[in-house]
Amino acid sequence: MIKAVAIPKDKVSVLVVEDDVDDYNFIEAIVKGCCEEASIQWVQDGDQAVDYLFRKGEYQDETRYPDPDLVFLDIRIPKKNGLEVAKLIKKDPRLKKLPTIMLTTSSSSTDVLNAYENGANSYLKKPEGSDEIEQFKKAICLFWSPIVLYP
């Protein structure tokens, strides 16, 4: 049986895997608005994400590149796509419990199904318009709510 607990941390580490600088800046602002103590790391393609998560190449320094507590993963990124990265996360014993939130512009039922089948814990459609922006902000902030528990 898994016992979910909320363990307070001084700083929450978030990895954002996103190739579009404007989308990254938008997500970063929302995360910082939800959790002032968030440490946010950014990589721009699937290969960089894998290197970061598996401590390869320039990402070997754990102080500079902390293990993430949460990953926001765009589906359509260069090199390895987000679905491939999610699948690698869920196959690894050290990473498989890492909350992985897929981000995309697609609302295709096929994309949603593929994301969950490949290990996504959540699927957020990037917003279009001011109403969706507010809903998107609220959805992201829920990940810092005391009612959301992680293994």
C-alpha positions in Angstrom: 0.0 0.0 0.0 1.3 3.4 -0.9 1.1 6.0 1.9 0.9 9.5 0.4 2.2 12.2 2.5 2.9 15.9 2.1 6.5 16.5 3.1 7.3 20.2 3.3 10.4 21.2 1.4 12.3 24.5 1.5 12.2 24.6 -2.3 10.2 22.8 -4.9 12.2 21.9 -8.0 10.3 22.0 -11.3 11.6 20.9 -14.7 9.9 22.5 -17.7 10.6 20.8 -21.0 9.4 23.3 -23.6 10.9 24.5 -26.9 9.0 27.7 -27.2 10.5 30.6 -25.1 7.1 32.4 -24.8 5.4 29.3 -23.5 8.2 28.7 -21.1 8.1 32.3 -19.8 4.3 32.0 -19.4 4.6 28.7 -17.4 7.5 30.1 -15.3 5.4 33.1 -14.3 2.5 30.9 -13.3 4.6 28.5 -11.3 6.4 31.4 -9.5 2.9 32.9 -8.8 1.8 29.6 -7.3 4.9 28.8 -5.4 7.4 31.6 -4.6 10.0 29.0 -3.5 10.0 27.1 -6.7 13.3 26.4 -8.4 12.6 26.2 -12.1 14.9 24.5 -14.6 14.3 24.7 -18.3 15.4 22.4 -21.2 14.2 22.8 -24.8 14.2 19.4 -26.3 13.6 15.7 -25.5 17.3 14.8 -25.6 18.1 17.6 -23.1 15.3 16.4 -20.9 16.6 12.8 -20.8 20.1 14.0 -20.1 18.8 16.2 -17.2 16.7 13.4 -15.7 19.4 10.7 -16.0 22.3 13.0 -15.1 24.2 12.9 -18.3 26.6 15.4 -19.9 26.3 18.9 -18.5 23.5 17.9 -16.1 25.6 15.8 -13.7 25.9 18.5 -11.1 23.0 17.8 -8.6 23.5 21.2 -6.9 23.1 23.2 -10.1 20.5 20.8 -11.6 18.4 19.4 -8.7 16.1 16.4 -9.1 12.7 17.7 -10.1 9.7 17.2 -7.9 7.4 17.9 -10.8 7.9 17.9 -14.6 5.9 20.0 -17.2 6.5 18.2 -20.5 5.4 19.6 -23.9 4.4 16.8 -26.3 5.7 18.4 -29.4 9.4 19.1 -28.7 12.4 18.5 -31.0 14.4 15.3 -31.0 12.7 12.9 -28.6 9.1 14.0 -28.3 7.3 14.4 -25.0 5.6 11.0 -25.2 9.0 9.3 -25.6 10.4 11.2 -22.6 7.3 10.3 -20.5 7.7 6.7 -21.3 11.4 6.7 -20.3 10.4 8.4 -17.0 7.8 5.8 -16.1 10.1 2.9 -17.0 12.9 4.0 -14.7 12.7 2.8 -11.0 14.1 6.1 -9.7 11.8 8.3 -11.7 8.6 6.4 -12.2 6.8 8.2 -9.4 7.8 11.6 -10.7 4.6 13.6 -11.4 4.6 14.3 -15.1 2.2 16.9 -16.6 1.9 16.9 -20.3 1.4 20.3 -22.0 0.2 20.7 -25.6 -2.0 22.8 -27.9 -3.8 19.6 -28.9 -7.2 18.5 -27.6 -7.2 15.5 -29.8 -8.6 12.4 -28.0 -5.8 10.4 -29.6 -3.1 12.7 -28.1 -4.8 12.6 -24.7 -5.0 8.8 -24.8 -1.3 8.4 -25.9 -0.1 10.8 -23.2 -1.8 8.7 -20.4 -0.7 5.4 -22.0 2.9 6.7 -22.0 2.9 7.7 -18.3 1.4 11.2 -18.0 -0.2 11.9 -14.7 -2.1 14.9 -16.1 -2.7 16.5 -19.5 -3.1 20.2 -19.8 -4.1 22.0 -23.0 -2.2 25.2 -23.5 -4.7 28.1 -23.3 -6.3 30.0 -26.1 -7.9 33.2 -24.9 -8.3 35.0 -21.6 -10.9 32.6 -20.1 -8.6 29.6 -20.8 -5.6 31.4 -19.4 -7.3 31.8 -16.0 -8.4 28.2 -16.0 -4.8 27.1 -16.9 -3.3 29.2 -14.1 -5.7 27.6 -11.6 -5.0 24.1 -12.9 -1.2 24.6 -12.4 -1.6 26.2 -9.0 -3.6 23.1 -7.9 -0.3 21.1 -8.0 0.8 23.2 -4.9 -2.4 22.7 -3.0 -2.2 20.9 0.3 -5.0 18.6 -0.9 -2.9 17.3 -3.7 -0.7 14.5 -2.3 2.2 12.7 -4.0 3.8 9.3 -3.3 
